[in-house]
């Protein structure tokens, strides 16, 4: 077999060359390509012969499964089940990047997922339109390759294609973390520090939801942050959003004045609309009204065990927190004091 070499600019990949390489990969060929860590050796996961050849070429034991490379964060849900909120916080912080996450798979077995921080690699995976498994492009046990020349020294004549995107950025293997349960297990220390991943796995996030994310949820966010600070609970993070928020809008002047009067340093607030990303990373979702809770569950039914009306969670009362928008300063103050009292109870419950 003659191994073909395609040189592609890693910063501005030629789309036609990417399509050629993706066709080889999707058709069952073995394709070496750069990531930010080392060169990987890709195969079509759905092609049994390709996967068998991958084991053979690498001389890898059959009891060691390959990780799956993805091009979009949303693809994680195609392969994994029972994904904890802290996992999504790790995903949002580190992916794409030098991290392989081991999760519970759809079939109950564990599955490794990797999203490389390399434009060429992501373009190739996306264009292939198949699930791609991709260990390092070397014989098992040997040093992983950091450029196309390293790949060819071991695999020339054994694989169909090498995508030469120049030397890799890091040259250090990805960290492999089993995040299928807590405590997490670092299976291989790589480019991302163990302590950072462990700290995120031990943290929590609370999401407040109202209508426009301009008053009630903003009040609740800053008041809870203050209470948690007093309790020295720095591993609990707080965010807010609105089911009908207009992205980027400021909080109302009355809201900002009331928060500042509490001695709270408030950053410039910009309204955020309710999204899957916010919901999936929150351990606790507290809404201002029953309608907000219903909307969260209508859109994201998987959040059923994590979403409550604020008064329901704090006082076991299914009562709405009335919206002060467009009302007097006195009505704002009344709403603020009610939220303040409820938030103190929330802080005690979650700390």
N, C-alpha and C positions, 0 to 999 in steps of 0.2 A: 504493500500500500504506500502511496506517495502522500505525505502530509502537505496540504495546501496552506499557504500563509497569506493572510490578508492584513495589510497595514491600514489602520483606521485612526484618524485624529481623535484622541480621547476627549478633547474639549468640544470639537464640532464634528461629531461622527457623520460620515457620509451615509445617508439613508439607504442608498442602493446597496452599498457594501453590507450594511446591517441586515438588509433583507436577504442577501445571499447567504450570509452566515446563519441567519435564523432558519432559513429553509433547510440547510444541512442539519441543524440541530433538531428541527421538528420531524425530519425524515428518518431519524434514527442514527445520525452520525454523532461522533464524539467531538466536541468543540471546546478548545481551551480559550479562555478569555480573561482579561484583567478585572480585578476588583480593587478596592482601596487597600486591601490587606495583602493578598497574594493572587497568583493566577489560579482560576478555578477550571475544572474540567466538567463541562455540562453534558447532560444526556436527557432525552425525553423520558420522563418518569412513567408515562403510559406505554412505552415501548419496552416490553420485557427483554427483547434481544439486546437493545441498547444498554439497559441497566446491567444485564449479565456481562456484556463486554466491558462496561465500566469497572465492575469488580475484577474482571480478569486483567485488564490493562494496569490497574493500580495494584494488583496482587493484594487486595484487601479482603479480610475475612468476611464471609457472608453474614455473620451475626452482627456486623457493625453497619447499621443503616445510614443512608446518606441524608443530609439536610436538603430541604427544598428551598430554592431561591425564588423570591417574589419581586415584583416590580412596583406594587402598590400596597399600602398598609391594609386596605380593605380586604385584600386577598387572604389575610390571616384567618378570617372567619370561614374561608373555603376549606381549610384543613384542620382547624383546631376547634375544640368545644370547651365549654365551661371556663371561659377566659375571665379571670378576676380583674376588677378595676385597676389594681396596681400595675398589672401587666400593660394595660393601655397607657398608663403614665410613663412606663419605661419605653414603650413604643414611640410615644409622641416626643420623648426627649432624645432618643438615640437612633431611631430609624428614619431614613437609611443611615447605616453606620456599621462599624465592626463588631457586631453582636449577633450571635445565634441563639434564638430562644427555643427552649424545649418545652412543649405544651402537651396537654392531653389531646389526642387526635379524635377525629369523628368516630373512629372504630374502637376507641377505648385504649389503643396503644399510644405511646408517646411519639411525637413528631417534632423534628427540628426545622425551624424557619429562619431564613436569613434574607435581609434586604440590603444589598451592598450599596455603599455610597460612591458609585462610579457611574457616570452618565452612559458610558459605552455599554457596561454590563446591564443596566436597567433597560436601555433601548433594545438590546439583544433579547432579553427575557420577554419583554413586552411584545416584540415583533414575532417571536416564536409561537406565541399563542398556545403553548402547552406548558404543563407543569415541568419545571426544570430542576433536576437534582445536580449538585455541583460541589464535589469535594475538591481539595487542592489538586492541581494538575501535576502530580508526581507519583512515583512508586511509594506505597505506604511505608512509612518509617524514614524516608529520606527528607532532606530539607525542602520546604515548599518553595516553588519558583517565584521569583520577583520580577521576571521579564520573560519575553518570548523565547529568548535564547536558552534560558534555564529549562523551559518546557521541552524544547526540541532536543536537548541533551539526553533526556530520558524517554521521550515519547515520539520522537520522529519516526515515521513509518508505522506507528501503532494507532494513530488517531486520524480522523479526516481533516481537521482544520485547526489552525492556531490563529486567533485574532490578535494581532500585534498592536497593542495600544500603548506601547512604551513601558517604562518601569512603573511599578505600583507606587502608590503614595506612602504607605506605612511600612510594609514589609513585615508586619507583625500579625499573627493569626487573630481571628476574631475571638472574643470572649464567648464561651458557651455556658449558658445559664439555664438550669432546669427551673422554670417558674410555674410548673404545674401545681405546686402546692407551697405552703409556707411552713417552715423556713425554706427559702430558695436554696438551690445547690449549685455552686459554681463548678462545673465539670472541667472547664479549662480556662485558666487565667490568660487573657489576651490583652487587647488594646484598651478595653474599658475596665476600670477599677472595680474590684469586688465590693468594696465598702459602699460605693455610690449606689450600686444595684440593690444591695441589702437594705440601705437606708430607705430607698423608694418602696421596697416591698413591705417595710414596717410602717409606712406613712398611711394617711387617710386623706380623702378629699370630700368636702361637703359642697353641694351645688344648690344655691337658692334660685327659685324660678318665680317670676311674676309675669306681668303682661308686656310692658315695654322696656324693662330693665333700666328704668330711670328714677325710681324712688324706692319701693318696698324692698326689692331684692338687693339693692345697693345698700340701703340702711342695714339690712340683716348681715350682709357680707362684712362690712367694716366693724359692726358691733361684735360679731362673733370673733373676728380676728383679734379685737381688743381683749375679749374675755379669755380666749385661748392663750394670749400673751401673758395675762395675769396668772394663768394656771401653768405657765411654762410648758405649754404643749406646742412646740415648734414643728412637730411632725404632722400636724393637721393643716391642710391647705383649704382655702375657701374661694369659691368662684360664684358668679351670678350670671343670669341670662333672662331673656324674656321670650315668651312664646310668639309674640308679635313684634318683637323689637326691630327698630330701624337701625341697622348696623352703623356704629360710629357716633350716634347721638349722645349728647352729654346728659348727666343727671340733672334733675330740676334744681333751680337755685335754692328752694326751701330745703331740699334733701341735703345739699352740700353744706348749707349753713348749720343744719342740725348736727351733722356728723362732726364738723369742725368745732362746734360748741362742746363736744365731748372730749376735746383735746386729741382727736384722732387726726393724724397726718394723712390726708387723702390725695392720692395721685389723680391725674386727669382721668376721669371715667369716660369710657366709650361703650355704648350699648352693644350687647352681643345677643344674637338670636339663638334660641334653642337648637341644638344639633346633636347628631349621633355621637360625634367626638366628645362633646361635653358629658353626655349621659353615660357613655360606656366607661369613662374614667372616674366617675363619682361613686364613692362607697355609700353616700347618703344624699338623697335628693329631697329638698324641702320646698314645697310650693306654697304660695300665699293663699290660693283658693282651690276649692275642689275641682273647678273647671281646668285649672292648670295641671293638676294631677291627672285628670282624665285625658288631657291632651298629650302629656308625656307618655302615658300608657297606650294611647291610640297609636302613637308613632313608634314607640320603643317598648313593646310589651315585655321584653326581656328584663326591664328594670322593675318589674312588679314587686320584688322583695326589698327594693331599696328606696321607694318613693313614698312620701307622706306629705299631707298638709302640715304646715308648721305647727298649728295648734294641736293637731292630732298627735304629732310626735312629742311635743312638749307637755301637753295637758290632757291627752286622750280625749280631746273635744274636736269633732269634725265641724269646725266653725271657720268661716272665711276671714281673712285679714282684708278689710275694705280698702279699696284703692283711693288714695287722697289726691290723685292727679286732677288738676283743675279746681281744687277746693282751697279753702282758706289756710292761712299759716297755722291757726289754732288746730285745725283738723289734721294737718301734717304733724304737729307736735304730739297730738293724741296717738296717731298711728305709730310714730317713732317710739313713744314710751311703751306702747303695747309690744312692739317688736323687741325692744330692749329687754323687757321682762322675760319674754319667751326665749330669747337667745341665751340668756343666762342659764336657763334650764337645759337648753340644748348642749351648752358647753359642759355642764356637769355630767350629762348623760353620756357624752362621747369621749370624755377624757378619762 
